[in-house]
């Protein structure tokens, strides 16, 4: 068995662009930038940036186009695919991209994030938090007294 899986977290490099296939299915394409930092053998911090082409279909495409823009953080889980076509001069062109299978919105100003998993198994978990009403988080108040281990019933 072979595995084709890509997991990336980064920032969107251009506003997601949505189109439709002749069948009516929505397609959104966008770029994601990821970076890597390390120290070279002299101890100097180095950084490199990679740019990834990403494409989403169906409901995922619509959600990404609606809620994300350039600079937004996104976690993408998908598969790597290379397409080929002939350009106007007849020269073969290639494009390698990540096809979204699942994604998570990056943190917003409040630090909350939501998840969307595509496919038939999405269920209730598949609805993004952006479509649900905002609610305050309950805070846990810990007792000030010390807990005696003998009081724990297990």
C-alpha positions in Angstrom: 0.0 0.0 0.0 1.2 3.5 -0.8 0.6 6.7 1.1 0.0 10.1 -0.4 -0.6 12.5 2.5 0.3 16.2 3.0 -0.1 18.1 6.2 0.7 21.8 6.2 0.0 24.8 8.4 0.7 28.2 7.1 -0.7 31.5 5.9 -2.7 32.1 2.8 -0.6 34.0 0.2 -3.4 35.3 -2.0 -7.2 35.7 -1.6 -8.8 32.3 -2.4 -10.2 32.3 -6.0 -13.4 30.4 -6.6 -14.6 29.0 -9.9 -17.1 26.3 -10.9 -16.5 23.1 -12.9 -18.9 22.4 -15.9 -20.7 20.0 -13.5 -21.4 22.9 -11.1 -19.0 21.8 -8.4 -17.2 24.7 -6.7 -13.4 24.8 -6.9 -11.3 27.2 -4.9 -7.5 27.6 -5.4 -5.1 29.5 -3.2 -1.5 29.5 -2.0 -0.1 28.7 1.4 3.3 29.7 2.7 5.1 27.6 5.2 8.5 28.3 6.8 11.3 26.4 8.4 14.0 27.7 10.8 17.2 26.1 11.9 20.7 27.0 13.0 23.6 26.3 10.6 26.8 24.8 11.8 28.1 28.2 12.8 25.1 28.7 15.1 23.5 31.4 12.8 19.7 31.2 12.6 18.5 30.4 9.0 15.0 30.5 7.6 13.5 29.2 4.4 10.0 29.7 3.0 8.0 27.3 0.8 5.0 28.1 -1.2 2.3 25.5 -1.9 -0.5 25.5 -4.4 -3.7 24.3 -2.8 -7.1 23.4 -4.3 -10.4 22.6 -2.6 -13.7 21.3 -4.1 -17.4 21.4 -3.1 -18.5 22.7 0.3 -14.9 23.0 1.5 -14.2 25.3 -1.5 -17.2 27.5 -0.6 -16.2 27.8 3.1 -12.6 28.6 2.3 -13.6 31.3 -0.2 -16.2 32.8 2.2 -14.2 32.9 5.4 -10.5 33.1 4.6 -8.4 35.8 2.9 -4.8 36.6 2.2 -2.8 36.3 5.5 -5.3 33.9 7.2 -3.9 30.9 8.9 -5.0 27.5 7.7 -4.2 23.8 8.5 -4.6 21.6 5.4 -4.7 17.9 5.2 -4.7 16.5 1.7 -3.0 14.6 -1.1 -0.4 15.8 -3.5 -1.4 15.8 -7.2 0.4 16.9 -10.3 -1.7 18.1 -13.3 -0.5 18.6 -16.8 -1.8 20.5 -19.8 -0.6 22.0 -23.1 -0.3 25.8 -23.2 -1.2 28.0 -26.1 2.1 27.3 -27.8 1.6 23.6 -27.4 4.3 23.3 -24.6 3.5 20.8 -21.8 2.9 22.6 -18.5 2.8 21.0 -15.0 1.4 22.1 -11.7 1.8 20.3 -8.4 -0.8 21.1 -5.8 -2.3 19.8 -2.5 -5.9 18.7 -2.9 -7.8 19.4 0.4 -9.4 16.5 2.1 -9.8 18.2 5.5 -8.9 21.6 6.8 -9.0 23.8 10.0 -9.3 27.5 10.1 -6.3 29.1 11.8 -6.7 31.0 15.1 -8.6 34.2 15.1 -8.1 37.2 17.3 -9.7 35.4 20.2 -7.5 32.4 19.7 -10.3 30.0 18.8 -10.2 27.8 15.8 -12.7 25.6 14.1 -12.5 22.4 12.0 -14.1 21.3 8.8 -13.8 17.7 7.6 -15.2 17.0 4.2 -16.9 13.9 2.9 -19.9 11.9 4.0 -18.5 11.4 7.5 -18.4 15.1 8.4 -21.6 15.0 10.6 -22.0 17.6 13.3 -18.3 18.0 13.6 -18.1 19.2 10.0 -19.9 22.5 10.6 -17.5 25.4 11.0 -17.8 27.5 14.2 -18.1 30.6 12.0 -21.8 29.6 11.2 -22.6 28.8 14.9 -23.5 31.6 17.3 -20.6 32.9 19.4 -20.8 31.7 23.0 -18.7 32.6 26.1 -16.4 29.9 27.5 -17.1 28.8 31.0 -14.2 29.2 33.3 -13.2 26.5 35.8 -13.0 27.7 39.4 -10.7 25.5 41.5 -11.3 25.0 45.2 -8.9 26.9 47.4 -8.6 24.0 49.9 -6.2 21.1 49.5 -7.7 17.9 48.1 -7.2 14.8 50.2 -6.4 11.7 48.1 -8.5 9.6 50.4 -11.6 11.5 49.4 -11.3 10.5 45.8 -13.7 7.5 45.2 -11.5 5.6 42.8 
